């Protein structure tokens, strides 16, 4: 479903009415478990909040606890079992209250005896639902999501043409992840309409930079393919004093310069229909998974891409079908991983004939044992 700028802004405004940012010294914040021992809690002014995983990672960074340890003590311990050649995860045991108490003790140990200045000010983002979404230092500069959306809206209004619309809106009051489709760039390909769009990102709580990346959309499945050439992403970190006027000029320049180039991205994608597969589709997808660090195993991204190809793109025995299988799979993962997979699609669209021939040859010669491991299966 597509939504307008105004609908996106209203969504963010409605959600942020449910939050409050509290700026306090570290000594005014404490950690523990709730009454049931099931959840880690952070207490501010006598009120207990449950930190999100993102917030726990921020705490871990400040309190000297590795993210690997954090993940280890919050997730069940699993073993991999094979049945009829297919791998699956079997839970050996769940983490319990004792594990969570140990984790809280590690957090407290990281700030004892002044290891972190107890007077240091932090901004804690709390919500009325009792969640604690972020622990931000005074160096983190928040770029307001509503400001960003309103400035984008004004920029496109100055450019004229049909108003852009958001597809794959995965934003909230804290974080924007969305594809902004430009109807005025639409053209017809062999299997329907194509057009240009921008991937828009910003996070007020440290998950993502503010960013703009050109992209291509395919109407038949509304999936995106980001950044069809290197260096096309514009982004800025949230640190120090932010010059909003300068930031606005950068945003406007990026959009104004890139809109006329969107047709090149569409042409690059459509040209991949002529680049035929000589390796088997499963061989090519395994090779791409290996090259681009897709997650593996029976529930991994490699399997998801293979399934999307088999279910929707198998009539395209070419690079075009493989790219669209990747970007279809991208719609079913986290927003951060969606951006990464769509960017892989954009990178693949830039392969020339020799590069495509080379990757086909490498894919066809991958050892079966390695390919089976990527897809989480054993040889028959």
TASUL-V209012 format. One record per pair of residues at least 4 apart in sequence whose ideal C-beta (glycine too) atoms are under 8 Angstrom apart, sorted by sequence separation. I is the first residue (numbers start at 1). J is the second residue. If there is no record, write none. Layout:
I_J / I_J
//
This chain:
3_7 / 4_8 / 5_9 / 6_10 / 7_11 / 8_12 / 9_13 / 10_14 / 11_15 / 12_16 / 13_17 / 15_19 / 24_28 / 25_29 / 33_37 / 34_38 / 43_47 / 51_55 / 52_56 / 53_57 / 54_58 / 55_59 / 56_60 / 57_61 / 58_62 / 59_63 / 60_64 / 65_69 / 66_70 / 67_71 / 68_72 / 69_73 / 70_74 / 71_75 / 82_86 / 95_99 / 96_100 / 97_101 / 98_102 / 99_103 / 100_104 / 101_105 / 102_106 / 103_107 / 104_108 / 105_109 / 106_110 / 107_111 / 108_112 / 111_115 / 114_118 / 116_120 / 127_131 / 136_140 / 143_147 / 144_148 / 145_149 / 146_150 / 147_151 / 148_152 / 149_153 / 150_154 / 151_155 / 152_156 / 153_157 / 154_158 / 155_159 / 171_175 / 188_192 / 189_193 / 203_207 / 218_222 / 228_232 / 238_242 / 243_247 / 244_248 / 245_249 / 246_250 / 247_251 / 248_252 / 249_253 / 250_254 / 251_255 / 252_256 / 253_257 / 254_258 / 255_259 / 257_261 / 258_262 / 261_265 / 262_266 / 263_267 / 264_268 / 265_269 / 266_270 / 267_271 / 268_272 / 271_275 / 277_281 / 279_283 / 280_284 / 281_285 / 282_286 / 283_287 / 284_288 / 285_289 / 286_290 / 287_291 / 288_292 / 289_293 / 296_300 / 299_303 / 300_304 / 301_305 / 302_306 / 303_307 / 304_308 / 305_309 / 306_310 / 307_311 / 308_312 / 309_313 / 310_314 / 316_320 / 317_321 / 318_322 / 319_323 / 320_324 / 321_325 / 322_326 / 323_327 / 324_328 / 325_329 / 326_330 / 327_331 / 328_332 / 329_333 / 333_337 / 334_338 / 335_339 / 336_340 / 337_341 / 338_342 / 339_343 / 340_344 / 341_345 / 342_346 / 343_347 / 344_348 / 345_349 / 346_350 / 351_355 / 352_356 / 353_357 / 354_358 / 355_359 / 356_360 / 357_361 / 358_362 / 359_363 / 360_364 / 361_365 / 362_366 / 366_370 / 367_371 / 368_372 / 369_373 / 370_374 / 371_375 / 3_8 / 24_29 / 33_38 / 34_39 / 43_48 / 44_49 / 51_56 / 60_65 / 65_70 / 82_87 / 83_88 / 95_100 / 110_115 / 111_116 / 126_131 / 127_132 / 143_148 / 156_161 / 171_176 / 188_193 / 189_194 / 203_208 / 217_222 / 218_223 / 227_232 / 242_247 / 279_284 / 289_294 / 295_300 / 296_301 / 298_303 / 308_313 / 309_314 / 316_321 / 333_338 / 351_356 / 366_371 / 372_377 / 33_39 / 42_48 / 43_49 / 59_65 / 60_66 / 61_67 / 81_87 / 82_88 / 110_116 / 126_132 / 127_133 / 136_142 / 157_163 / 171_177 / 187_193 / 188_194 / 202_208 / 203_209 / 217_223 / 227_233 / 236_242 / 288_294 / 294_300 / 295_301 / 296_302 / 297_303 / 315_321 / 372_378 / 33_40 / 34_41 / 41_48 / 42_49 / 60_67 / 80_87 / 81_88 / 111_118 / 125_132 / 126_133 / 156_163 / 170_177 / 171_178 / 186_193 / 187_194 / 201_208 / 202_209 / 217_224 / 218_225 / 226_233 / 277_284 / 289_296 / 294_301 / 295_302 / 314_321 / 330_337 / 331_338 / 372_379 / 3_11 / 32_40 / 33_41 / 41_49 / 42_50 / 51_59 / 80_88 / 81_89 / 124_132 / 125_133 / 156_164 / 170_178 / 186_194 / 187_195 / 201_209 / 202_210 / 216_224 / 217_225 / 279_287 / 294_302 / 313_321 / 316_324 / 330_338 / 333_341 / 351_359 / 31_40 / 32_41 / 41_50 / 42_51 / 60_69 / 80_89 / 81_90 / 125_134 / 168_177 / 169_178 / 186_195 / 201_210 / 202_211 / 215_224 / 216_225 / 313_322 / 31_41 / 40_50 / 41_51 / 57_67 / 60_70 / 79_89 / 80_90 / 124_134 / 168_178 / 185_195 / 201_211 / 215_225 / 369_379 / 31_42 / 32_43 / 39_50 / 40_51 / 78_89 / 79_90 / 123_134 / 124_135 / 125_136 / 167_178 / 168_179 / 185_196 / 200_211 / 201_212 / 215_226 / 236_247 / 289_300 / 294_305 / 313_324 / 330_341 / 368_379 / 30_42 / 31_43 / 78_90 / 123_135 / 124_136 / 166_178 / 167_179 / 183_195 / 185_197 / 199_211 / 200_212 / 201_213 / 214_226 / 215_227 / 216_228 / 289_301 / 309_321 / 312_324 / 313_325 / 329_341 / 330_342 / 29_42 / 30_43 / 42_55 / 57_70 / 78_91 / 79_92 / 122_135 / 123_136 / 166_179 / 167_180 / 182_195 / 199_212 / 213_226 / 214_227 / 289_302 / 309_322 / 312_325 / 29_43 / 34_48 / 56_70 / 77_91 / 78_92 / 122_136 / 123_137 / 166_180 / 167_181 / 181_195 / 182_196 / 198_212 / 199_213 / 213_227 / 214_228 / 236_250 / 327_341 / 29_44 / 76_91 / 77_92 / 122_137 / 123_138 / 165_180 / 166_181 / 181_196 / 182_197 / 198_213 / 199_214 / 313_328 / 326_341 / 327_342 / 330_345 / 28_44 / 32_48 / 34_50 / 40_56 / 76_92 / 77_93 / 121_137 / 122_138 / 164_180 / 165_181 / 181_197 / 182_198 / 198_214 / 199_215 / 234_250 / 286_302 / 289_305 / 308_324 / 309_325 / 312_328 / 326_342 / 28_45 / 42_59 / 76_93 / 120_137 / 121_138 / 123_140 / 164_181 / 180_197 / 197_214 / 198_215 / 234_251 / 285_302 / 288_305 / 308_325 / 56_74 / 76_94 / 77_95 / 120_138 / 164_182 / 165_183 / 179_197 / 180_198 / 196_214 / 197_215 / 214_232 / 308_326 / 326_344 / 327_345 / 76_95 / 164_183 / 179_198 / 180_199 / 196_215 / 197_216 / 213_232 / 306_325 / 326_345 / 24_44 / 75_95 / 162_182 / 163_183 / 179_199 / 180_200 / 196_216 / 197_217 / 213_233 / 234_254 / 285_305 / 305_325 / 308_328 / 24_45 / 53_74 / 74_95 / 161_182 / 162_183 / 178_199 / 179_200 / 195_216 / 196_217 / 212_233 / 213_234 / 285_306 / 305_326 / 308_329 / 324_345 / 22_44 / 73_95 / 161_183 / 162_184 / 177_199 / 178_200 / 194_216 / 195_217 / 211_233 / 212_234 / 307_329 / 323_345 / 326_348 / 22_45 / 161_184 / 177_200 / 178_201 / 194_217 / 211_234 / 212_235 / 176_200 / 177_201 / 194_218 / 195_219 / 211_235 / 282_306 / 285_309 / 305_329 / 74_99 / 176_201 / 193_218 / 194_219 / 199_224 / 210_235 / 211_236 / 281_306 / 304_329 / 323_348 / 73_99 / 74_100 / 145_171 / 176_202 / 192_218 / 193_219 / 209_235 / 210_236 / 232_258 / 322_348 / 323_349 / 73_100 / 149_176 / 175_202 / 176_203 / 192_219 / 197_224 / 199_226 / 209_236 / 31_59 / 145_173 / 148_176 / 152_180 / 175_203 / 192_220 / 209_237 / 210_238 / 281_309 / 301_329 / 304_332 / 73_102 / 74_103 / 145_174 / 174_203 / 175_204 / 189_218 / 191_220 / 209_238 / 281_310 / 304_333 / 319_348 / 73_103 / 145_175 / 167_197 / 174_204 / 175_205 / 319_349 / 145_176 / 173_204 / 174_205 / 177_208 / 175_207 / 206_238 / 301_333 / 319_351 / 70_103 / 164_197 / 174_207 / 175_208 / 281_314 / 69_103 / 164_198 / 166_200 / 201_235 / 204_238 / 288_322 / 203_238 / 179_215 / 181_217 / 228_264 / 281_317 / 301_337 / 69_106 / 210_247 / 228_265 / 285_322 / 319_356 / 65_103 / 179_217 / 284_322 / 288_326 / 212_251 / 134_174 / 225_265 / 228_268 / 277_317 / 281_321 / 285_325 / 301_341 / 65_106 / 133_174 / 228_269 / 276_317 / 277_318 / 281_322 / 65_107 / 212_254 / 276_318 / 277_319 / 63_106 / 212_255 / 273_316 / 275_318 / 63_107 / 214_258 / 225_269 / 274_318 / 275_319 / 277_321 / 63_108 / 64_109 / 65_110 / 179_224 / 273_318 / 275_320 / 277_322 / 63_109 / 64_110 / 212_258 / 216_262 / 272_318 / 273_319 / 60_107 / 63_110 / 64_111 / 214_261 / 272_319 / 273_320 / 294_341 / 59_107 / 62_110 / 63_111 / 152_200 / 214_262 / 272_320 / 62_111 / 125_174 / 216_265 / 167_217 / 215_265 / 216_266 / 270_320 / 64_115 / 214_265 / 218_269 / 269_320 / 272_323 / 148_200 / 216_268 / 292_344 / 63_116 / 216_269 / 62_116 / 148_202 / 168_222 / 269_323 / 167_222 / 168_224 / 288_344 / 145_202 / 198_255 / 38_97 / 143_202 / 145_204 / 37_97 / 40_100 / 144_204 / 198_258 / 288_348 / 39_100 / 143_204 / 38_100 / 142_204 / 148_210 / 37_100 / 40_103 / 196_259 / 33_97 / 37_101 / 40_104 / 197_262 / 140_206 / 196_262 / 33_100 / 143_210 / 195_262 / 196_263 / 33_101 / 291_359 / 136_205 / 196_265 / 306_375 / 134_204 / 136_206 / 196_266 / 33_104 / 134_205 / 195_266 / 288_359 / 32_104 / 133_205 / 134_206 / 194_266 / 287_359 / 302_374 / 303_375 / 31_104 / 62_135 / 302_375 / 303_376 / 185_259 / 300_374 / 49_124 / 62_137 / 194_269 / 284_359 / 287_362 / 288_363 / 300_375 / 31_107 / 58_134 / 59_135 / 187_263 / 194_270 / 272_348 / 275_351 / 284_360 / 287_363 / 290_366 / 300_376 / 31_108 / 49_126 / 55_132 / 58_135 / 182_259 / 185_262 / 189_266 / 272_349 / 286_363 / 296_373 / 298_375 / 299_376 / 55_133 / 58_136 / 185_263 / 271_349 / 275_353 / 296_374 / 297_375 / 298_376 / 47_126 / 52_131 / 54_133 / 55_134 / 125_204 / 187_266 / 272_351 / 278_357 / 284_363 / 287_366 / 296_375 / 297_376 / 298_377 / 44_124 / 50_130 / 51_131 / 52_132 / 54_134 / 55_135 / 125_205 / 182_262 / 190_270 / 269_349 / 283_363 / 286_366 / 290_370 / 296_376 / 49_130 / 50_131 / 51_132 / 52_133 / 185_266 / 189_270 / 265_346 / 268_349 / 275_356 / 279_360 / 283_364 / 42_124 / 44_126 / 48_130 / 49_131 / 50_132 / 268_350 / 278_360 / 279_361 / 49_132 / 190_273 / 277_360 / 278_361 / 283_366 / 51_135 / 265_349 / 279_363 / 280_364 / 286_370 / 290_374 / 26_111 / 279_364 / 286_371 / 289_374 / 278_364 / 283_371 / 286_374 / 282_371 / 286_375 / 26_116 / 42_132 / 26_117 / 27_118 / 221_312 / 26_118 / 27_119 / 25_118 / 26_119 / 29_122 / 282_375 / 25_119 / 26_120 / 25_120 / 26_121 / 29_124 / 143_238 / 25_121 / 26_122 / 142_238 / 155_251 / 159_255 / 24_121 / 25_122 / 141_238 / 147_244 / 151_248 / 155_252 / 159_256 / 23_121 / 24_122 / 140_238 / 141_239 / 225_323 / 23_122 / 140_239 / 141_240 / 143_242 / 152_251 / 156_255 / 23_123 / 24_124 / 139_239 / 141_241 / 151_251 / 155_255 / 159_259 / 22_123 / 23_124 / 139_240 / 141_242 / 155_256 / 223_324 / 21_123 / 22_124 / 225_327 / 21_124 / 152_255 / 221_324 / 224_327 / 21_125 / 22_126 / 143_247 / 223_327 / 20_125 / 21_126 / 223_328 / 19_125 / 20_126 / 218_324 / 221_327 / 224_330 / 19_126 / 20_127 / 221_328 / 223_330 / 19_127 / 223_331 / 18_127 / 19_128 / 218_327 / 18_128 / 18_129 / 226_339 / 19_133 / 226_342 / 227_343 / 225_342 / 226_343 / 229_346 / 230_347 / 224_342 / 228_346 / 223_342 / 226_345 / 227_346 / 225_345 / 226_346 / 227_347 / 224_345 / 225_346 / 228_349 / 229_350 / 228_350 / 225_349 / 213_339 / 215_342 / 208_336 / 207_336 / 16_146 / 213_343 / 216_346 / 215_346 / 12_145 / 13_146 / 12_146 / 9_146 / 12_149 / 201_339 / 9_149 / 199_339 / 8_149 / 9_150 / 199_342 / 5_149 / 9_153 / 5_150 / 5_152 / 6_153 / 5_153 / 58_206 / 54_205 / 54_206 / 54_207 / 19_173 / 18_173 / 15_172 / 16_173 / 5_163 / 8_166 / 11_169 / 15_173 / 177_335 / 4_163 / 5_164 / 7_166 / 12_171 / 177_336 / 11_171 / 12_172 / 175_335 / 4_165 / 5_166 / 8_169 / 11_172 / 12_173 / 177_338 / 3_165 / 4_166 / 177_339 / 2_165 / 3_166 / 8_171 / 168_331 / 2_166 / 12_176 / 2_167 / 170_335 / 1_167 / 3_169 / 170_338 / 8_178 / 168_338 / 2_181 / 87_297 / 88_298 / 89_299 / 87_298 / 86_298 / 80_297 / 87_376 / 86_376 / 87_377 / 86_377 / 87_378 / 85_377 / 85_378 / 85_379 / 82_377 / 85_380 / 82_378
//
